[in-house]
Amino acid sequence: MSVPLLDLTGQYQSIKSEILAEIAEVCDSQRFILGPKVEKLESEIAAYCGTPYACGVTSGSDALIISLMTEGIGPGDEVITTPFTFFATVGAIARVGATPVFADIDPRTFNINPAEIEKKITAKTRAIIPVHLFGQCADMDPIMDIARQHHLIVIEDACQAIGTEYRGRRVGSIGDYGAFSFFPSKNLGCFGDGGIVTVRDPEKAKLLKIFRNHGQSDTYIHRYVGGNFRLDALQAAILSIKLRHLDSWSAARQHNAAEYRELFTAAGVRGITLPFAADYCTRHIYNQFSILVADGRRDALRAHLNEKKIGCNVYYPLSLHLQDCFLHLGGKPGDYPVSERVSGEILALPIYPESTRAQREEVVGAIAEFMK
Ligand SMILES: *Cc1c(COP(=O)(O)O)cnc(C)c1O
């Protein structure tokens, strides 16, 4: 039996008629940019995340960029973040001309370690971007304490974590901004690129909308240089439909994760570490189910699974301080030992909502066979 890492076709079939009706409505209206569908989605996502405002944008990457732009963060400013994340988190900092500064991760959650943040603060630090990686939240209370003490902005990179809760609070409602992605492989994905920023402060909410549209405060009157970060009405309409199903999809991922734990334990597989679920993460949405493979066997296990037609992938194989485009920041091997070790051991397994128990048995069986 082949097991894909992700297969979106089953989910689409289950909501196809709802989606196509909604697409037809947008086509009939011929209103494709912003407008009522985007406004509807913004209020739905704001309510879902427990924030008063949201601003629909072109992608999760742009959600990060526009948050930084709204704060006027740019050349000469430092932004502290994790070296173990998707490129866009750090790319956004560089794109606005600011300097990324890394703080190493917690070895169990793979999220930024608050104790490491404190060591990296200088007079130039303006913001912290914690990432809620794989659907598990970063430890936000100590991060917010540090931010308050040093007057720093907190932008939550919640691109993999819509609906995740930290001590009962939804991510995106804790920091100053929450950046979300609707890339198709996220728990809530659209039919192309899309993203949204959640925000608590009404003035910041207004500014986000100005920056989203070329910094235009009135028609053809520009107080700032923003960009075209506008969300399409078609994507917003599709997302409003999908949002109704999101909780059941995230519950299916949680169920699948629990089933993996049960199957791995029953099989007595050695040499791997199952994902750690922090007690402060009161709702984990399992965008990924990533195991650690010890003793330098990760790449061989990956090849073994590929041979058996079992999908798996490495998020992320190279710590960001060692990427060519960031070497000028002075990063060297050994600087962020936890991030570097985890990049060499991590392996994501299929966890998508529609995957079956039989498929998980296949995955666990293949891993048990290899690791014995
Ligand atoms: C997906 C993702 C992004 C970027 O989102 P896009 O919509 O692809 O631009 C940023 N950060 C993290 C952690 C992500 O997973």
The ligand as a Tripos MOL2 file, in Angstrom:
@<TRIPOS>MOLECULE
LIG
   15    15     1     0     0
SMALL
NO_CHARGES

@<TRIPOS>ATOM
      1 C1          4.1490   28.3200    5.4200 C.3       1 LIG1
      2 C2          4.9440   29.1330    6.3510 C.ar      1 LIG1
      3 C3          5.2540   30.4780    6.1100 C.ar      1 LIG1
      4 C4          4.9720   31.1620    4.8190 C.3       1 LIG1
      5 O1          3.6780   31.0760    4.3600 O.3       1 LIG1
      6 P1          3.3970   31.2380    2.7940 P.3       1 LIG1
      7 O2          1.9040   31.3820    2.7500 O.co2     1 LIG1
      8 O3          3.8790   30.0150    2.1050 O.co2     1 LIG1
      9 O4          4.0750   32.4660    2.3270 O.co2     1 LIG1
     10 C5          5.9330   31.1890    7.0890 C.ar      1 LIG1
     11 N1          6.3150   30.6120    8.2270 N.ar      1 LIG1
     12 C6          6.0580   29.3170    8.4910 C.ar      1 LIG1
     13 C7          6.5030   28.7320    9.7900 C.3       1 LIG1
     14 C8          5.3870   28.5330    7.5620 C.ar      1 LIG1
     15 O5          5.1710   27.2420    7.8160 O.3       1 LIG1
@<TRIPOS>BOND
     1     1     2 1
     2     2     3 ar
     3     2    14 ar
     4     3     4 1
     5     3    10 ar
     6     4     5 1
     7     5     6 1
     8     6     7 2
     9     6     8 1
    10     6     9 1
    11    10    11 ar
    12    11    12 ar
    13    12    13 1
    14    12    14 ar
    15    14    15 1
@<TRIPOS>SUBSTRUCTURE
     1 LIG1         1 GROUP 0 **** ****
